[in-house]
Amino acid sequence: MSRFFTTGSDSESESSLSGEELVTKPVGGNYGKQPLLLSEDEEDTKRVVRSAKDKRFEELTNLIRTIRNAMKIRDVTKCLEEFELLGKAYGKAKSIVDKEGVPRFYIRILADLEDYLNELWEDKEGKKKMNKNNAKALSTLRQKIRKYNRDFESQITNYKQNPEQSADEDAEKNEEDSEGSSDEDEDEDGVSAAAFLKKKSEAPSGESRKFLKKVEDENEDSEDSEDDEEWDTSITSSESDSEEEEGKQTVLASKFLKKAPTTEEDKKAAEKKREDKAKKKHDRKSKRLDEEEEDNEGGEWERVRGGVPLVKEKPKMFAKGTEITHAVVIKKLNEILQARGKKGTDRATQIELLQLLVQIAVENNLGEGVIVKIKFNIIASLYDYNPNLATYMKPEMWQKCLDCINELMDILFANPNIFVGENILEESENLQNFDQPLRVRGCILTLVERMDEEFTKIMQNTDPHSQEYVEHLKDEAQVCAIIERVQRYLEEKGTTEEICRVYLRRILHTYYKFDYKAHQRQLTPPEGSSKSEQDQAENEGEDSAVLMERLCKYIYAKDRTDRIRTCAILCHIYHHALHSRWYQARDLMLMSHLQDNIQHADPPVQILYNRTMVQLGICAFRQGLTKDAHNALLDIQSSGRAKELLGQGLLLRSLQERNQEQEKVERRRQVPFHLHINLELLECVYLVSAMLLEIPYMAAHESDARRRMISKQFHHQLRVGERQPLLGPPESMREHVVAASKAMKMGDWKTCHSFIINEKMNGKVWDLFPEADKVRTMLVRKIQEESLRTYLFTYSSVYDSISMETLSDMFELDLPTVHSIISKMIINEELMASLDQPTQTVVMHRTEPTAQQNLALQLAEKLGSLVENNERVFDHKQGTYGGYFRDQKDGYRKNEGYMRRGGYRQQQSQTAY
């Protein structure tokens, strides 16, 4: 009915619908203000009557649909945003929910979302792969959903206990999804918003059924008599309009309302319908599985990463009946290599095709030249299997690479007429003319250098405290054997530059290893064995010292690049120092002048230089040269970054100063664990050397206010020990050295010896040396000598004379040693005394001031400097400085007219006289 004829009764009936979109006009006139009168047909098509309940539930279902879509693609950030909107929408619908009850689809999304978030939280690998925003959103949303679900705990529990109530809805949803059609009014759970227009019940009540039937009958009557109906019908317009509006809403609701079966026949029909749906679903599933099995016969499915995959067919090797010749094989090789590095190329398949091509070449007797060329490309493909330089090769690929290089070397040694090199162009290759030498483009040395780098990466990325590291370290024997084979090959056919490069590789795998066999032969020569046994023992292997000497001297003479020669010199020095050849190592370091320009070298060479200097210092310490040891270790230890400078790890404070890319570069420069130098041993050697130098110096210059510090780090450790309120027995290595230093300062060498050499220190430090007993003996001797010097410096003012025999017994040194130490101290003017030879006594000259005299001298010196500073300040305030005006006051005053107050008074007094 047109709105033009709306009366007061219409307004009353329409006001009962709280959610009408079009608000009725008030009663009484003003019709002329309407700009346009709509016909009845236009009004029926455009006018939509929806309740507030429909609107609120539709808003909830749309948000739930968005959340479920985000759950499918693991977009937790989107889930968090939509969940917050869902909570606001639920708050707006609170008045309707209080009347109608919480809808089941809302409880279902809360339960499903909580389970989904718990699964994501427990998936540790998945969490690592999440981006930063998703991971943050996951933590936030998980806390919010747990807190929010506490208000719906009972409903969620009931839902989880009785999930079969929505089984029919799920079945309908799956049916519609499989057919490819979906209703816009339904959410992803198959639950329509209109299904919740009425409260859920087992079946509609009797009155409601009658009402529905009555409405349908009236609707049919109205449709039949729509054209013949007159406006002056006996039924009032108000009643007909209100019934019509209610009837439309109820019919709309009845379309989406799920009717419960009332009779036995209806129940059977519903059950049969359910069985038919389940059967259709089962048939479709079985059909899908059959199709997948058929597809899988050709090969397994693989997960493709990195965007849309490029569909590339696996290239066929050769068509049936094709004659296999050199040209055909080389053409096929180029086809395979053209796909190298392209997006979507399967690297494993490429390696398999190259290996299959080798088999075809062998079966058709195409010659060793073609096989060598394909082998070069197989090894290069194995290196390219990991596109990222930071990642290391998998064990199976690494083993395959070693085997392939060995096979290639076997072919090259078995066929001397094959020449390989980088300088050979592809146009000038000779692969099939066997009358001439075969020429193949490729560099075996480059492959071996890359193999060595891959071995280093494997060792860098393996846990050094695991058995896996030991297993990988066993492969070094194979790596060294391959390098040695390449060395023999290049010594025959390689250039001078290539020989220097392969010699350096051999040196880098030799310089850090202690030669126990040569050391044992040096200590105990086999006197009782026959000459043939000695020859056999010598022929077992060349001494590492002789090998290093031969390889390094060749590089010194032939190499044209500074880097290879520098690395060879440093490795040679390191090897000398490792085997306690101190003087050869020292002379080589001094003659090379590397310390002058090492700061211009690249970081790996600088790390090698630092390692060499550290090993040189440890060697000097083993020889008893504490001053040389201290000087060699001073730069590394005083920096406080010994771990980083030696390439054995990164400090936490330095990590904050670098970005992620610089950190990756630094980690690639780290040396493997089996090349590490023990940092605790290094620090102990440095502190003990500093103790043996610093304590006698402190005792000799105790009264000197301007004495210098030999080692700042040692003084820092002493201050730390003095600041401790309660001194217990030493535990760490540093505490042992500090306690020994205090004992030595008092001249108590036995206590000092017990702190430096004991079971704990032996296990931590001294037993790690190759000749531990020899080092401990040297250390005891040094402690005795320096304690004697400290004792004489400290207590010389107490004695008038002291017998050398008494000193010999006190410090358990022989008399000539005591005589030698005291004589050096007298000659160097460190001790003001003289030796009385007949009585073997040391006579003190008493020229040294006493403690009180020293304090008085210091006070006098400080007072003198104070007076001098005071005069300078006073002169500066008066306008003069340093007496300049006093010397030239007359001329200056006459010319400038400047008068100092003191001078002005003086002139006045002169005039008064």
Buried (B, 14 or more C-beta within 10 A) or exposed (E): BEBEEBEEBBBEBBEEBEEBEEEBBEEEEEEEEEEEEBEEEEBEEEEEBBBBBBBBBBBBBBBBBBBBBBBEEBBBBBBBBBBEBBEEBBEBBEEBBEEBEBBBBBBBBBBBBBEBBEEBEEEEEBBEEBEEEBBBBBEBBBEBBEEBBEEBEEBBEEBEEEEEEBEBBBBBBBBBEEEEEEEEBBBBBBBBBBBBBBEEEEEBEEEBEEBBEEBBEBBEEBEEEEEEEEEEEEEEBBEBBBBBBBBBBBEBBBEBBEEEEEEEEEEEEBEEEBEEBEEBBEEEEEEEEEEEEEEEEEEEEEEEEEEEEEEEEEEEBEEEEEEBEBEBBBEBBEEBBEBEEEEEBBBEBBBEBBBEBBEBBBEBEBBBBBBBBBBBBBBBBBBBBBEEEEEBBEEEBBEBBBEBBBBBBEBBEEBEEBBBBEEBEEEEBBBBEEEEEBBBBBBBBBBBBBBBBBBBBBBBEBEBEEEEBEEBBEBBEBBBEBBBBBBEBBEEBBEEEBBBBBBBBBBBBBBBEEBEEBBEBEEEEEEEEEEEEBEEEEEEEEBBBEBBBEBBEBBEEBBEEEEBBBBBBBBBBBBBBBBBBBEBBBEBBEEBEBEEEBEEBEEBBBBBBBBBBBBBBBBBBBBBBBEBBBBBBBBBBEEEBBBBBBBBEBEEEBEEEEEEEEBEEBEBBBBBBEBBBBBEBBBBBBBBBBBBBBBBBBBBBEBEEEEEEBBEBBBEBBEEBEEEEEEEEBEEBBBBBBBBBBBBBBBBBBBBBBBBBEEEBEEBBBEBBEEEEEBBEBBBEBBBBBBBBBBBBBBBBEBEEBEBEEBBEBBEBEEEBBBEBBEEBBEEEBBEBBBEEEEBBBBBEEEBEEEEEBEEEEEEEEEEEEEEEEEEEEBEEEEBEEEEBEEEBEEBBEEEEEEBEEBEEEEEEEEEE
